[in-house]
Amino acid sequence: MLGKAKAKSKNDRKEGVKGLTKYLWKHKYMYLMLVPAIVYYVIFCYVPMYGASIAFKDFNPMQGIMKSPWVGFDVFEQLFGMSKFYSVFWNTIRISLIRLIFGFPFPIIVALMLNELRWNRVKRVIQTAIYIPNFISWVVLGGIMTSLLSMDSGIVNGIIKMLGFQPIGFLTDERYFVPTMVVSMIWKTFGWNTIIYLAAMTGIDPQLYEAATVDGANRWQRLLHITLPCIRSTIIVVLITRIGSLMQAGFEQIFVLYHPGVYGTADIIDTYVYRMGLQEGKFELASAVGLFKSVVNFILVVIANKTARMMGEEGIY
């Protein structure tokens, strides 16, 4: 009996390999299209992961990564003993949470409003107008914002002074820097993010709306009981990915806009790593910080996905 079971299992494996080979050969052109993407991720994402070992070494650029001596967790002990690390860690969490709380629901609201708009020409114009900022780099937007929000010659503060109020240091005062950054982030990205939800809404069966209309449901009721439930899974997936990138507080934006005067509230892990790694040459400390951030993001993704599955959603895996 045991011999027959082993033989059957072996035959099943052979049939499975044969079936997989046949399937891959049948769809070979489709999988060939994936080769450039796979090569890209292997070269630029997986191979550089070996560089994370710098966090466990006394790195010497002259010796290279391979020959630098191992020091275990000494670098992490040094890192966690630095008071500055806890400051930038708290800034990263605080800024990311503010971005999540105010930035995440905004594209959903805009997408729902656009979905209810019946004038297609106006709808296309609005969509184009809100998509454009996403294609402008933070370098360009940083220059525009600096010109607009300057305390001396900025248009915004010029209007504020005309109204009889004192000028506001949007980019120089720690009290206003983070709100200014969050508002500009929402303005730049919400238009592009609405595409995800509008695409999800196109998959809703129109017969659901027709049946609800026949039953006497108004627009608000159709939105609450049809549109939102139908795109709930998409919202959950996007939310999980956003929670999983909670330690990403927007390096490009902050790097362009911040300066030493607002380090107290604007200095985040990414900018801290940049200054330590490239400006001060502390590569092992910068690598340790980056590795710590990646581990935290991974834990957050797992927790968020597990929570979603416990609530009856599919999650991301």
Disulfide bonds with the S-S distance in Angstrom:
none
